[in-house]
Amino acid sequence: MSKLEIVNYIIENKKIPQGFNDYVIVQISDLHNKSFGKNNISLINKIDQINPQVVLITGDIIDGENKNFQVSLDLLINLTNKYKVYYITGNHEQKALVKRYKELYKDYFKKLHELSAIHLDNEKIQIKKGNSHINLYGVTIPFKCYKYLFDKDKSPNLDENFLQNSLPMINKNEYNILLAHTPFYFDDYEKWGADLILAGHVHGGIIRLPVVGGLLSPNRHFFPKYDLGRFDKNDSTMIVTKGLGGSKVLVRINCKPEIVKITLKSKYY
């Protein structure tokens, strides 16, 4: 069993309402059907230790080429019994419906939609606290944008105005969080107007080298720019988690699976 760590971020922004000062978010990502102890008890206990107001899942909770989806479904059942849960689609959720276990995964998605967890598929929801609210968006990046080893174009661009055309209109005077599985389109997310972007996908580079950082991205690029941690551009912040699960090919080295704890701070509080 891999040792889990909790990574803490404090996000300050003048657009965060005072009612959301000290609001705690847990982000998990890229579980890939992995279990931390029986019934994921270690993962659940760590989340309970944080006791967040909300759990945000940024994709790939399943492995699209592994039929044992019950691990992930049981985790979601447990989390939704305790917390408000929002999740988005990653490349493995998309892959699951085109690979060899696609009929099994149709049943998985049917069961998933029966839970209280909210799927944000190019959608927006307001998270309310008292008389205040923040906006939460979830974007589904097209499957064609996830490139693999033998694809010629390993850095495809999003279609022009993809975010503007896919997501509900953004009010840039309010605080806006965007869940996006891949971090590679940070420039697009920032330009669109997201204040905070939560992403995963890169697994921290799988193998982390001192000073250099992550070695490899899922599309087999060496030393990915957005491998792990906090990135800031203009008024936007992106947090990239190294996630929970692993790669079928490579073993994590110096790259412990993690849960992300985010504490929002109103700058004028």
N, C-alpha and C positions, 0 to 999 in steps of 0.2 A: 504493500500500500504506500503510495507516495505521500509525503508530508505536505500538508496544505499550509499556506501562509495567507495572512490578511494584510493587504496593502492599503494604506490610508491616503486620501487626498482631501484637502480643504479647498473648496471653490468659493471665492469671493466675487461678487458682482453687484453693482449698484441696482441692477434690474431685479434681483432676487427680493421678493417682498419680505417685509419684516416678519410676517407670519411663517415664513419658511426658514427663518434663521435657526441653525442647528438641525435642519431636516436631514435625515440620514437615508442614504440610498445604498443598496447592495447591487453590484453588477457582477453577474457570472456569465461565462461565455465558453464555447468550444468544449463542452463536456465529452462529446463523441461517445456517448454511452458508457463512459467510465464510471466505476463505482469506488468510492472511498469508504471502505468498510461495508459490512452487510447493510443493505438497503440505504447506502450512502449516508450512514449515520454520522460519520466524521464531518462530512460536508454540511449536513443539516445542523449539527451541533455548533459548528463555526458560525453559520448564519444566525442561529438563535443567540449566540454570544453577542453578535453585533446588534440584534434586535432592530432591524431597519423599519422605516415607515413603508418602504416599497422595495420590491426586487425586480430588477431589470435584466432581461436575458438577451444578449446580443448575438444570437444565432449559433448554429451547429451544436445544439444540445444532443443531437443524434449523429450517428455515422451512417451516411447514406448507403454504404456497401456492407453494413453489418446488420443482421436481422434482429439482434437482441435489443429492440427499442424499449422493452419493458423497464429497463433500468432508468431511462430518462422519463418515461411516463410516470413511474412511481415517485420519482423526485418531484415532478410537477404537482402531482396529487398532494404530496406532503406539504410543499411550499404554499399551494393555494389554500390549504386549510388554515394557514397561519398568517399569510401576508397577501397584500395586493401585488399581483404579478403581471408584468407586461413583457411580451417577447416579440422578436422579429424573426424573419426568415434569413438563414444563411445559405451558403452554397450547398451544404450537405442536405438541408431540407429540400432544396430543389433537385439535387442529385438523386435523392431517395425515390423520387417519382419517375425516374427514367432508367434506373438501374435494375438489377435482377430481382430485387425484393420489393418492387414497386407495388405489387398487390397487397403485400403485408403492410406496407407503409400507408396505403389508403386507409386501412383499419386504424393505424396509429393516429393519423390526422383526424379521423372521425372521433376517436376517443378524446383526443386533445381538445377539440372544439367543444366538447361537453363539459370541460372544466371551466372554472371561473376566471382563469388566466385570460388576459386580453391580448389578442394577436393584432399587432399594428402593421398592417400590410399597406404601405403608402397612405397611412392614416394619421390623424391627430386626435389627442384626447387632452382635456384639461384635468390636471390634478389639483384638487381644491383643498384648502385648509382654512377654515373660518371664512372670512370674506375675501381671501386672497387665492390666487391660482398661478400655476406655471403651466406651460404647454409642453407636451411630450409628443414627439413625432417618431414614427418608425418607417424607414425606407427599405424597400426590397430592391437590392441591386440586381440587375438582370444577370442571369446565369452566364451569358456570353462574356461577361466582364471578369469572370473567374477563369484565368488561364492556367494551363498545366504544362507539364514537361515538354511535350512535343508540339505545342501550339507555336506557330510562328510569331504571332503578335502577343508578347507577354505583358504589354502595358496598354491595354485598350482604354480609350477615353470613354467617359459617359457621353451619351448623345447630348448635344447642345440643349440647354434648358431642361434637361431631364428632371431635375429636382423641382423646378418651377411647374413643370407640366404634370408631375406625378403626385406631389404633395399638396395638401390644402394650403391656402394662402397664409403666409407668415406675417405676424405683426411684430415688427422689430422693436417696438417699444416695450414689449413684454419679454419675459425670460423664456427661452426656447431651448429644449433639450432634444437632440436628434440621436436616435439609435440607428447605427449603420454598421453592418457586419464587418466590412472591410475598411481599413483606414486609408487606403491608397488614394482616395478621392477627397482628401482633406481640403484641398484648394476649392473644390466645388462646394463642399459643405460650408466652408467659411464664407464664400461668395454668396451663397443662398441666404445666410443670415443666422445660422445656428450659434447660440452662445456656448453650448456645451455639447460635444459629440462623444458618444461612447461607442467604442469599436473593439474588435478582437481579431480573429482570423489568422494572425501571423504566428501565434503560439510563442511569442517572444523571440522568434528566430530559432526555436528548438534547441540549438546549442548556443550558449552565450559565452563569449570570449571576453576576458578582461579588457577594459578600455574600449575595445571595438564594438561590443554589443552583440546583437543577434546575428547568427551566421546565415540563415536561409529562410526565405519566404515560401509560402505554399506554391507559388508559381515558379519555384526553383531559381529565383534571383538571389544572388549572394548579397549579404549585408543590406537588408531592406531599410529604407529611410525611416519608416514608421514601424518599429518593431515592438516597442514597449515604453510605457510611461506617459508623461504629460508633454503635449506639444501646444504651443501658443502661436497664434497668428492674428494680428490686429486685435479685434475684440472677441475672438473665438478661442476656445480651449478644447483640445481633444485628448481623451484618456484612452490609451490602448492597453488592454489587459492581455497577459500571456495565457490566460484561460486555464482550463482544468485538464482537458484530455491531451492526447498526444498524436503522434504520427505513426502510421503503420510501418514506415521505413526507418525512421530515426528515433532514438531514445532521447528524452530531455536530458541535457547536461547543464548544470549550473542554471537551471531554469525551472524552479519549483512551481507547481500549479498554485493558482492564487484565486482568492476572492477579493474583490475591490470594494472598499468602503469609501463612500463620498459623503462629506458633510458640507452642506450648503451654508454660506454665510452672507447675510445682507450687509453690504458695505456701510450702510448708514445706521446699522443697529447700535 
